[in-house]
Amino acid sequence: MAQPLIESSALTMQQGGRTTLTAPPLAFPSGRIHGLIGASGSGKTTLLNCLGLLLKPTQGTVSVDGKDTSGWREARKLQFWRDRAAFVFQDYGLVPDWTVLQNVFLSDKKKAPTAALAEKLAETLRLVGLEGRQDALVSTLSGGEKQRVSIARAPIKDAAYLFADEPTASLDPENRATVIRLLRTAAERGASVVVATHDEEMISACDETTRLHTPPQP
Ligand SMILES: Nc1ncnc2c1ncn2[C@@H]1O[C@H](COP(=O)(O)OP(=O)(O)OP(=O)(O)O)[C@@H](O)[C@H]1O
């Protein structure tokens, strides 16, 4: 398969009778960390949602691997979310009454993972500093720990696209460095990594950045 690539034409989003996003044409190639920066309310999360096919822009198109996604039905998008994408979002997207392992493995099945996967899970939990916590319920974790569970999913899924919304917010310096390192590892594996962030350290770890500007309101 060709290298993962997301491209967007000039995008506009209208929500609640307001323009919530105007973005120039952009490309998010494999192997790069692309930062979306700008003031609060400038549309970073909205753009991330459009690129991850969670929101359909009012104007403009998003292409994945050279294919225009405008006409994709839910089943096709589900396939993209399941097979190609990983999301590290502020609300974590975790199942609170599943364990850490179930959330990372994305399964509540009692079936044990294969030996190779079990080894990868253990290594990933070690990388995110959650070794020994695999049986803890996610509802019992701190905000920063939940953040790290959500980021541990990306290498397990071997996601081609990683969308992260403020992945280093609410983390202490050590965990912030861990998360930045994990994002870099994902990019080095060939993923296209897109990060919405205000964090200076995260911004300086990006290969390129796009600054969004709050759309003028009528
Ligand atoms: N569903 C919605 N309906 C109406 N307005 C919305 C909706 N979602 C977001 N907005 C508005 O769109 C604008 C852009 O929001 P967005 O969350 O994308 O900004 P952001 O740059 O990520 O902000 P922050 O840095 O504070 O997270 C904001 O003014 C927000 O209030």
The ligand as an ORCA input file, in Angstrom:
! r2SCAN-3c Opt
* xyz 0 1
  N     -21.021     21.561     17.758
  C     -20.731     22.870     17.741
  N     -21.699     23.779     17.526
  C     -21.426     25.090     17.492
  N     -20.196     25.622     17.675
  C     -19.200     24.756     17.901
  C     -19.412     23.351     17.946
  N     -18.220     22.757     18.176
  C     -17.315     23.757     18.285
  N     -17.899     24.947     18.130
  C     -17.241     26.271     18.142
  O     -16.284     26.234     17.109
  C     -15.161     27.044     17.436
  C     -13.912     26.243     17.252
  O     -13.882     25.234     18.256
  P     -12.663     24.242     18.417
  O     -12.947     23.375     19.593
  O     -12.398     23.597     17.113
  O     -11.462     25.244     18.743
  P     -10.011     24.931     19.290
  O      -9.070     25.775     18.487
  O      -9.782     23.469     19.304
  O     -10.110     25.482     20.768
  P      -9.330     25.052     22.112
  O      -7.892     25.426     21.884
  O      -9.982     25.895     23.162
  O      -9.559     23.578     22.316
  C     -15.382     27.530     18.865
  O     -15.883     28.854     18.812
  C     -16.441     26.569     19.398
  O     -17.261     27.216     20.364
*
